[in-house]
Amino acid sequence: MTINEILKSIVGKQENSNLPNCATTVTTGVYIMRTEDSKEVAEANAINPVVNIERHEDFVVCDLRYISAFSQELRDVDNVFNIYGTSMDKASSEDTSPEDPRIPYLIITLTAITGKDNVITLTNPIFWALTSEKPGMTPSILRVLFRAEDVMFFEGRNYDQVEEMKEEIKKEQTRLKMESDYYDKADEELKNKENK
């Protein structure tokens, strides 16, 4: 099965129906480097949003479109993103212990409900916002931006690999965060030496 076939089984609506092609799960938590363990903080499950995914060069935009801006599911999903945003702010502040770093993560899991069991996972969002179809309307769309490398496709028979992949994603996030922190610190030390 190709990526386009997996994508087609998940985005949009079912044929001859107004029902979405997939169920959506949004999970946030923290990866604890010292123990190489993760702790789930919040999760929201949704069956009502119609999902749209578009790639723009190195980035992927995922829209979760709701019929109503007052949907409880939309509020639940938005709340998980707010918790993730707060965790990211806390992780990047000086309050974080360097001896026991904790890396926040957020994963959107889209599972086809048409009997194919195909899955798309999107991790490490770099931007998200509530928006609307037209200016002046109440926002009913959650638009999320990801790096293309943080989007993975699984054919139904490989669904059992998703949980393993989530753990690998968390470990890779940790490695990248440590690498980034190392280079930031090295840059700062170099600037301090140049200023002396």
Steps between C-alpha positions, in 0.01 A plus 500: 500500500637844409511810720234661279270200553550518878436875487183453295367248756539756782433853374161636401161334532374150428340444163120541502520641854581814694705299752876554531734231369698478826500518876741746661699465821713785635741408778747712693744408771864519601797282419720457808858467379649365822277192501431493123134480591201707397206630696173578324348825628185545292314337213195586292317267263286633218282343232340814356773707336555464128876487450689666218876462449709698253874504442679824418866421425658407837183559702163330547178679597235293677150645541247354744172645370191501719144581397455719807736734681324394820583130469610342829751289307659815357530645850650175632757480219585870536549446874760226432688742273488767772645254752776413251573871441528561874732198533719631216523843666596339829758272335669794330512708818791506741289316759566167326756285679795411270560188711149369432382639165142436394409548137135572414345319206175516308377236257197508274396148399255471212347153457288405200152383603411350165632153586851557366663581838750733331666750733672837464696645792604865517739610774685809625264775376684825437190718482126468556202734502123502500372646176185520289394441139444873446607818682255607768363149559539323835806270484410134442828374350814405690790553257831338593839532330760221507835430340448241225753270671272483805210345306487120467270266309412145603313245296236309697706186541780707656272664757667308784818698430339832590561470875863403438536797266358737764780394736760547226357845426529601865862382514584688181334815639719470807816453297421802282419716804830405667690570179330837461571592864865399456545723195313788664730478800810480278383807304443692821846411633657605171316836508612556859863433403474738204357775722794479745 
